[in-house]
Amino acid sequence: MTTAPLPTTREVPLRHTASWAAASATLAPVVLVLGWWYAGALASGYDRVAHPLSDLWASDAPNRWVMAVAVGLVGACHVVTATGLRPVDPTGRWLLAVGGGFMMLWAATPNHVAGRYFLGHTFSGGLTFFCLALWAAVSARNGPHVPAVLHRPVAAAVSIVAVLLLLTMVFGILGDTADQGLREGALLLWTALWPLVVVIGCRRPGSMAQPDRGGR
């Protein structure tokens, strides 16, 4: 009696990251920082540590279009980056894209008054950062030659930090702390920089393979 051969494990190349994904991932944190700096410079009395970024595009804020456009562009960059991040697990790519879409909605639903949080703005912002905090963890892949940025422990740690930053921001809002701008800015920067780190890690030579079980 013969027995069927056991399935073998071989490695096949991961799909390449699109070059334009690198451009959009680089653009996201640059636009965020420049928009935050320029909009803050135009707003008299704005304190980047004490005042949240949301104040810069509240309905009663002068030159509010500057920060609204910047945040909307960051969200659009996330959508473009997700489309080109082909080595990443599809669920992670979807979460990044959906988070980018919610960020554009967040930019389009400002608070009515600076210093106060309204339902539409808070709800769209919560959905934005929920997706952007979790996408790293669900984008992980297994395999000895998978890029380090997609290893499960690394991806989980990134999501944990993002969740902690999100909770820190929420507690700052509830406690009306004097460093709300710092808390919100840290979360925005963390979530804007990680897609760029993933793109760089996935485009490194020699890190584009994953295990394929089944011998197909």
N, C-alpha and C positions, 0 to 999 in steps of 0.2 A: 504494500500500500504506500503510495506516495503522498506526501504532504505538500500543501501549497506553500510557496516561498513567502516568508514574512515581508511585509512592505518595507522598502528601504527608505532611508532619509537622504534626500539630496537638497542642495541649496540652489535656489534660482534667484536671479537679480530682482531686487525691488524696482519698482517703476521710478524713473528719474523725477526729481523736482524741477518744475518749469522755471526757466530763468526769470520770467516776469514775476514769479512768486517771491524770488529774492528781492526784486525791486520794491514790491508792495510791502513786504515784511520790513524792509529798511525804512521805507517812507513812514510807516505808522508811528514809531516812537519819535521820529524827527518832527513830524507835523504836530504831534501832541505837545512836545516840549516848546517848539517855536510858537504854537498857538497860545499855550498857557502863558509864556513869557510876554508875548506881544499884547494879548488881551488884558493881562494884568497891568502892563505899563499904561494902557489907555484908560483903565478904570482908576479914578482918583480915590486914594485911601484903601485900595485893595491890598490885603496882606496874604501872601501866598501860603503862609504857615497857618494862619488862623481861619481864613475864609475858604470855604469849599470851592472847587472849580465850577460847580453848578451856578454859583452866584454870577459868574462872568457871562452867562447867557440867559439869565433870568429875564422875564419879559420887561422889567423896568430897568434893566442894566443898559448903560450907554455902550454903543458899539458891540452889542451882544452877538451880532452876526459873526464876528471873528472867531469866538470860541465855539459857537454852534457849528460853523463850517469845519473847524478843525476836528471836533469830535465826530462829526458826520463822516469826514474823510478817513479818520482812523477806523471807523466801523466798516467803511467800504474797502479799506486795505485788508482788513481781516477776511472779508468775503473773498477777495481776489487771492489772497495767500492760501486760504483753505482749498480753493479750486486747483491750485498748482502744487499743493503738498501731496503728491501722489504716493510717496512711501508710507504715509501715515495711515493708520487704521481708518476706514471710511466713517465710522461713528464719530471719531475725534474730529475729522474734517467737517462733518456736518455740524457738530457743536460749535466749532470755531466760526463757521459761516453764519449760523443762526445767532451766535453772540454778536457778530458784526452787524447783522441786520437789526437786532434789538438796540445796538448802540446808535445806529442811525435814527431809530425811533426815539431813543433817549434824547438825542440832539434836537429832534423836532418837537419835543414836549417839554419845554422849559418850565421851571417854577415861575409862578406869577409874580412873586416878590422875592428879591434877594434875601437870603437868611431864613427863609421858610420853605418847607418841603410840602409839595402837593402830590396828590395821589397818582396822577398820570406819570409825572416825572419819576417818582419813587418806584412805581411798579415797573416801568420800562428799564430803569437803572438796575433794579434787583434782578430782572430776567437777564440783562446783559452780563452782569458779573457772575451770576450763577453758571451760565454757559461758559464764560471765559475762564472761570476757576476750575471747571471740571474737564475741559477738553483735553488737557495734558494727560490726565490719568487714563482716560479711555482711548487715547491715541497710541498707547504703548503696544509693542510687538515683542514676541519671543524670538530667540535665535542668537547664536554666538556672534554673528556678523552684523546684527542689527545695530544701527548707530546708537551710541551711548545715550543720546538725548531721548531715544524711544524705549530704553530699558524701563521695565516696570517700576523698580525702586526710585529711579530718577524722576520719572513722570509723576508718580504718586507724591513724591516730596514737593514737586513744583505745585501741584494742585493743593496740597495741604497748606503751603505757604500762602497761596492765593486765597484760600478759605479763611485763614487766620487774618489776613489783611482785610478781607471783606467784613469779618466780625468786628475787627478793630474799628473800621469805619462806621459800622452800625452803632456800636457802643458809643463812639464819639458823637454821633448825631443825637442819640437818646440822652447822653449826658451833657450835651451842649458844651463840649470841651473847647479849649482855646487852640487846638491844633487840628481842626477838621480838614483844613487844606492839605496839611502834610499827610494825613491818613488817606484821604481820597486820592491825592497825587501818587502816593506809593502804590496803591492798588492799580491805578491806571497805568503807571509805568511798568509794573511787573507784568501785567497782562499784555501790554503792548510789546515788550521786549522778548517774551518767551517764543512767539512764533518766529522771530528772527533767529534766535538761538537754534530752534529746530531746523530751520532752513539751512543754516550753516552746517549743522551736524550731519544732515542728510546729504549734503553736497560734497562732503569730504570723500576723497578717493579711498576705495577699499572698504566702504561701509554700506554697500548697497546690496546686501544679500539677506535672505531670510530662509528658514527651513521650510521645505515642502514635503510633507509626509504622504506617502501613497505611491510614489514611484511613477507619477504621471509625467 
